Amino acid sequence: MTRLLLLWDIDGTLIDGDHVCEALYPSAFERLTGRPARHRVSIAGRTELDIMDELFARHGVGGVGPERVTAELAARLRERAAELRAAGRALPGAVEALRALAARADVTQSVLTGNLRANAALKLGLFGLAEFLDLSVGAYGDDARERAALVPVARRRAAAAHGHPFDADSTVLIGDTPRDVAAGRAGGARVVAVASGASSAHALRAAGADTVLADLRDTAAVLRAVRAPGPAARSLG
């Protein structure tokens, strides 16, 4: 039996953080620089440090070290945790899909996310999702600024934990943006895209997703998509 490493994106795939998560970055920028953020930047599918780097660049700010940025982002999310819990939600079908996959002996389930590790754990905990995931083998926004670089990070951690490697056919990334799809393709993973965020099913197919689902409501469809044979296995058929 082939064991799968299943890597979930968080925002837009498992949870909807409403306006709270988007507001985190200008808030952290103001605390770090003493001035308001005048420019908006795109956040979908990016790492938190990459988002902050663009904010600094757009405002001509330099010299803010990653340690300060990481600490500030974590502090701002902790401060707004109650607001996030009240305004946000686990997306429909997320709990059921996670629970069904966690029950399978052939699946190791974790995350591949642009969130910092601390912020990922907080968000998942707020919405009752952390219990289904092995967060020790995930990859996070403080592991690398570029999302594609996170796939090998998660693979190494999972291989060390389970004593065997995970290849392109046995690594599955589930996300909701073209950047998620691109990261999976570049990192050597099968990609199941979910049109539950801002990106359409058409855009996700065009980005190269192996499978596109409208959402996570159909648990059986999620399981079929995750277990679909990868390119190497299909070529042997």
Sequence and secondary structure as in RCSB ss.txt:
>XXXX:A:sequence
MTRLLLLWDIDGTLIDGDHVCEALYPSAFERLTGRPARHRVSIAGRTELDIMDELFARHGVGGVGPERVTAELAA
RLRERAAELRAAGRALPGAVEALRALAARADVTQSVLTGNLRANAALKLGLFGLAEFLDLSVGAYGDDARERAAL
VPVARRRAAAAHGHPFDADSTVLIGDTPRDVAAGRAGGARVVAVASGASSAHALRAAGADTVLADLRDTAAVLRA
VRAPGPAARSLG
>XXXX:A:secstr
   EEEEE  BTTTEE TTHHHHHHHHHHHHHHSS   S    TT  HHHHHHHHHHHTT     HHHHHHHHHH
HHHHTHHHHHHH EE TTHHHHHHHHHT TTEEEEEB SS HHHHHHHHHHTT GGGS GGG B TTT SSGGGH
HHHHHHHHHHHHSS   SSSEEEEESSHHHHHHHHHHT EEEEETTSSS HHHHHHHT SEEES S  HHHHHHH
HHS  HHHHHT 
